[in-house]
Amino acid sequence: MIYRSGAEWREAQAKRVLLFGMSGLGKTHVSNLLRDNGEWFHYSVDYRIGTRYMGEHIADNFKREAMKVPFLRELLRTDSVYIGSNITFNNLAPLSTYLGKPGNPDLGGLRFSDYLERQAQHREAEVAALHDTQRFIRRAQEIYGYQNFVCDSGGSICEVVDPDNPNDPLMSDLAGNLLMVWIKGSEAHTDELIRRFDKAPKPMYYQPAFLHHAWADYRAETGQPEEQVNPDAFIRWTYARALAHRQPRYQAMARWGVTVTAEEVAQARTAEAFVELIAHALDRRPAGA
């Protein structure tokens, strides 16, 4: 690890961390807190995905829908209107909307083959955006003068790395430049995330093998053909499975860095408190870990 103790972390002129864990446990909240401190550069992986790597896909999807409206169709064909994504660090809806959900088209679902294509696009974009982290560390220093850097990763980071492989190129690249910090939730957090997701299901990225199994199991359980699957029902059914699937992967990633709890993160209300939290996490790591 790039910091071997709490003292080394406190004294470091350049503090660099990557936050990972389930969505909804505080990664973006902490990143915003650090950015608002004025001494930290905030790099959002999901924002980078939605702008640099999938922005054109997202805008083209908007245009396809707009072309179905006669009033907008002619305006688009003559370049008389501009349609684009207004994605922000705190509003990733354009990216989620593009990823979509598989199932009945009358309920807003995508053909499963189209859904898989968009999932593959997201995977490629996420890997590229994570590899861009090192370049943004340099940009933050050279252009803006920021020494401290927080990478706000997406919940699906564990799906695109192999944390059990000590030579995994992406994990090696990230851990060689930042301190990997797992924000670990409890069972109560998991229950709350499932409840929140059940209320407003959102598209997610899944590993292909996991997704194929989930799709086959759901249709076998319900007896529904692809074109009759309720997209929201499928996504709800899959979400709890996805959390269970991701937990051991996050835990394996944590061996490359440190672990803090969601409760600890919620209590760190200033940048200084966050620095102390990470120092304590480094000092409580088992010797030789």
Salt bridges, closest charged atoms under 4 A:
GLU8 OE1 - ARG4 NE 3.13
GLU65 OE2 - LYS68 NZ 3.11
ASP114 OD2 - ARG111 NE 3.00
GLU126 OE1 - HIS122 ND1 3.56
ASP132 OD2 - ARG48 NE 3.03
ASP152 OD2 - HIS42 NE2 3.38
GLU159 OE1 - HIS245 NE2 2.96
GLU159 OE2 - ARG246 NE 2.87
ASP164 OD1 - ARG255 NH2 2.61
ASP173 OD2 - HIS131 ND1 2.97
GLU192 OE2 - ARG195 NH2 2.73
GLU192 OE2 - ARG196 NE 3.86
ASP198 OD1 - ARG236 NE 3.11
ASP217 OD2 - ARG241 NH1 3.19
ASP232 OD1 - LYS101 NZ 2.44
GLU263 OE2 - HIS189 ND1 3.83
GLU264 OE2 - ARG284 NH1 3.00
GLU276 OE2 - ARG10 NE 2.93
GLU276 OE1 - HIS280 NE2 3.98
